[in-house]
Amino acid sequence: MGARKKTRTIYVGRVPVGGGNPVSVQSMTKTDTRDVKATAKQIKALEKAGCEIIRLAVPDMDAAKALGRIKKSASIPMIADIHFDWRLALEAIKQGVDGLRINPGNIGAKWKVKEVVVSAKDNRIPIRIGVNAGSLEKEVLKKYGHPKPEALVESAVGHIRILEDLNFKDIKVSLKASNVPMTIEAYRLFSKKYDYPLHVGISEAGPPSTGIIKSSVGIGILLSEGIGDTIRVSLTADPAEEVRVAYGILRTLGIREKGAEIISCPTCGRCNIDLRGLAKKVEAKLRNVETPITVAVMGCVVNGPGEAREADFGIAGGKKRGILFKKGKIIKQVKEEELLDALIEEIEG
């Protein structure tokens, strides 16, 4: 693991970002923001999953005006995601959001940008510059021919200068692409020259089957190099799944310890138990556990305890019998159908 890159600290609501503070987990609502009830319900589910900052799409004024009602029931900071229309940014600030995601170069005349910046300053609201390979400026694309890491960085720097010229520095930056190597290199280039906190993710990563792999590789490499102050796993799935995967990445790298890590063997010819089904049940039972624990689910009573001796708790089964073990030591033998209940009872006990 590389040393964490030094970045300046900003605050998104009460959450400190950058400056060596814990890497925070973000997600984005997938409801229509104008549907206050549905959006508030999804935010509550995300809070339960451990989401620490939530972003909401603001496509029009009705969505902007709904933000205040949504915020009344939200316990985590809200970021308004806005494109092109400066009036939506002003309304979002008026409604009490904790941050903006807006690219100042895309909202028109300098006086419009200035109005947004003045309002953000007055309300101590940071702005995230979110560069995406799929929406680079025409002049940048003309210069580079097609999206490249250098193009993403140049785009970000252009937006940063607009804000710096207005003496605004509560800035967070993201440089995302669906291409993993391009994204990694863009963040590397940027982090060498600037100390603004970085929001890290792989854009349009896809459904869980491929998106989890792409996000884990991209985000994982950057975090292992000390790059990244907040993360979001972007999946075509329930946003709560994004949060669970994000914590899995952080836990695997030893950056943040939260929840249960499940260890299970891939099975082999010695396996005489439905290990895949059992592992899924264990994972479901422990999904909302916040205490950092390691749980082993093994398919062989011969090697199980030894191979998973570092696990806090574990089970291994076969031929209608199973064992419950703790730190590699067998503490109980039970019938196969009682393995799951015995494990959960021991963990909760």
Residue pairs with C-beta under 8 A, 6 or more apart in sequence:
1 224
1 226
1 253
1 254
2 224
2 225
2 226
3 226
4 20
4 226
5 191
5 195
5 226
5 227
6 19
6 20
6 195
7 18
7 19
7 195
7 196
7 197
7 198
7 229
8 18
8 19
8 169
8 195
8 196
8 197
9 16
9 17
9 18
9 19
9 21
9 197
10 16
10 17
10 18
10 126
10 170
10 171
10 172
10 197
11 17
11 124
11 126
12 24
12 53
12 77
12 79
12 98
12 99
12 126
12 172
13 53
13 76
13 77
13 78
13 98
13 99
14 77
15 24
15 52
15 53
15 76
15 77
17 24
17 126
17 172
17 197
17 229
17 230
18 172
18 196
18 197
18 198
18 229
19 197
21 229
22 256
23 223
23 228
23 229
23 230
23 231
23 250
23 255
23 256
24 52
24 53
24 229
24 230
24 231
25 50
25 51
25 52
25 53
25 230
25 231
25 232
25 243
25 246
25 247
25 250
26 51
26 52
26 53
26 54
26 55
26 79
26 199
26 230
26 231
26 232
26 246
27 46
27 51
27 54
27 55
27 232
27 233
27 239
27 240
27 242
27 243
27 246
28 54
28 55
28 56
28 57
28 81
28 232
28 234
28 239
29 39
29 42
29 43
29 46
29 54
29 55
29 56
29 57
29 239
30 42
30 238
30 239
31 38
31 39
31 42
32 38
32 39
32 63
33 39
33 56
33 57
33 58
33 59
33 63
33 66
33 67
33 70
34 60
34 62
34 63
34 66
36 66
36 69
36 70
39 56
39 66
39 70
40 69
40 70
40 73
40 74
42 239
43 51
43 54
43 70
43 73
43 74
43 76
43 78
44 73
45 240
46 54
46 76
46 239
46 240
46 243
47 74
47 75
47 76
48 240
48 288
49 240
49 243
49 244
50 243
50 244
50 247
50 258
50 259
50 290
51 76
51 239
51 240
51 243
52 76
52 77
53 76
53 77
53 79
53 98
53 99
53 230
54 74
54 76
54 77
54 78
54 79
55 78
55 79
55 80
55 81
55 101
55 232
56 63
56 67
56 70
56 78
56 79
56 80
56 81
57 63
57 81
58 64
58 67
58 80
58 81
58 82
58 88
58 92
60 88
61 87
61 88
61 91
63 88
64 80
64 88
64 91
64 92
64 95
65 91
65 95
66 95
67 78
67 80
67 91
67 92
67 95
67 96
67 97
68 94
68 95
68 96
70 78
71 78
71 95
71 96
71 97
77 98
77 99
78 97
78 98
78 99
79 97
79 98
79 99
79 100
79 101
79 128
80 88
80 89
80 92
80 97
80 99
80 100
80 101
81 101
81 102
81 130
82 88
82 89
82 92
82 100
82 101
82 102
83 102
83 103
83 106
84 106
84 107
84 108
85 107
86 107
86 108
86 112
86 113
86 115
86 116
89 100
89 102
89 107
89 116
89 119
89 120
90 115
90 116
90 119
92 100
93 100
93 116
93 119
93 120
93 123
93 125
97 125
98 125
99 125
99 126
99 127
99 128
99 172
100 116
100 120
100 125
100 126
100 127
100 128
101 127
101 128
101 130
102 116
102 127
102 128
102 129
102 130
103 129
103 130
103 131
103 159
104 113
104 116
104 117
104 127
104 129
104 159
104 162
104 163
105 137
105 158
105 159
105 162
107 113
107 116
110 162
113 162
113 163
113 166
114 166
117 127
117 163
117 166
117 168
119 125
120 126
120 127
120 168
120 170
121 168
121 170
124 170
125 170
126 170
126 171
126 172
127 163
127 168
127 170
127 171
127 172
128 171
128 172
128 173
128 174
128 199
129 156
129 159
129 160
129 163
129 171
129 172
129 173
129 174
130 173
130 174
130 176
130 199
131 152
131 155
131 156
131 159
131 173
131 174
131 175
131 176
132 176
132 177
132 203
133 147
133 151
133 152
133 176
133 177
133 178
133 179
133 182
133 183
133 203
134 147
134 177
134 178
134 203
134 204
136 147
136 151
136 152
136 155
137 155
137 158
140 151
140 154
140 155
140 158
141 147
141 151
143 151
143 154
144 150
144 151
144 154
147 177
147 179
147 182
148 182
149 175
149 182
149 185
149 186
149 188
149 189
150 186
150 189
152 175
152 177
152 182
152 186
152 190
153 175
153 186
153 189
153 190
156 173
156 175
156 190
157 194
160 171
160 173
160 194
160 196
163 169
163 171
171 196
172 196
172 197
172 198
172 199
172 229
172 230
173 190
173 194
173 196
173 197
173 198
173 199
174 198
174 199
174 200
174 201
175 183
175 186
175 187
175 190
175 198
176 183
176 201
176 202
176 203
177 183
177 186
177 202
177 203
178 202
178 203
178 204
178 205
178 206
178 214
180 202
180 214
180 217
180 218
183 202
183 203
183 218
184 218
184 221
184 222
187 198
187 200
187 222
187 227
187 228
188 222
188 225
188 227
190 198
191 198
191 227
197 229
197 230
198 227
198 228
198 229
198 230
199 228
199 229
199 230
199 231
199 232
200 218
200 219
200 222
200 223
200 227
200 228
200 229
200 230
200 231
200 232
201 215
201 218
201 219
201 231
201 232
201 233
201 234
202 211
202 214
202 215
202 218
202 219
202 233
202 234
203 234
204 234
205 211
205 212
205 214
205 215
205 233
205 234
205 235
206 214
206 235
206 236
207 235
207 236
207 237
208 235
208 236
208 237
208 241
211 233
211 234
211 235
211 236
211 237
212 233
212 235
212 245
215 233
215 234
215 235
215 245
215 249
216 245
216 248
216 249
219 228
219 231
219 233
219 246
219 249
220 249
220 252
220 253
222 228
223 231
223 249
223 250
223 253
223 255
224 253
231 246
231 249
231 250
232 242
232 246
233 242
233 243
233 245
233 246
233 249
234 242
235 241
235 242
235 245
244 287
247 256
247 258
247 259
248 261
250 256
250 258
251 257
251 258
251 259
251 261
251 292
252 261
257 292
258 290
258 292
259 286
259 289
259 290
259 291
259 292
260 283
260 286
260 289
260 292
260 293
260 294
260 295
261 292
261 293
261 294
261 295
262 279
262 282
262 283
262 286
262 295
262 296
262 297
263 294
263 295
263 296
263 297
263 298
263 308
263 311
263 314
264 275
264 279
264 296
264 297
264 298
264 299
265 271
265 275
265 297
265 298
265 299
265 300
265 304
265 307
267 275
267 276
267 299
268 299
268 300
270 299
270 300
270 302
270 318
271 299
271 300
271 318
272 299
272 317
272 318
272 319
273 299
273 317
273 318
273 322
273 336
275 297
275 298
275 299
275 317
278 297
278 315
278 317
278 339
278 340
279 297
281 340
282 295
282 297
282 315
282 340
282 343
285 340
285 344
286 295
286 344
286 347
289 347
293 312
293 313
293 347
294 310
294 311
294 312
294 313
295 311
295 312
295 313
295 314
295 343
295 347
296 304
296 307
296 308
296 311
296 313
296 314
296 315
296 316
296 325
297 314
297 315
298 304
298 305
298 307
298 308
298 314
298 315
298 316
298 317
299 316
299 317
299 318
300 316
300 318
301 316
301 317
301 318
301 321
301 322
301 323
304 314
304 315
304 316
304 323
304 325
305 314
305 316
305 323
305 325
305 328
305 329
305 330
306 328
308 314
308 325
308 328
309 327
309 328
310 327
310 328
311 327
311 328
312 326
312 327
313 324
313 325
313 326
313 343
313 346
313 347
314 324
314 325
314 326
314 343
315 322
315 323
315 324
315 325
315 339
315 340
315 342
315 343
316 322
316 323
316 325
317 323
317 336
317 339
318 336
320 335
320 336
321 333
321 334
321 335
321 336
322 333
322 334
322 335
322 336
322 338
322 339
322 342
323 330
323 332
323 333
323 334
324 330
324 331
324 332
324 333
324 334
324 339
324 342
324 343
324 346
325 331
326 346
331 346
332 342
332 346
334 342
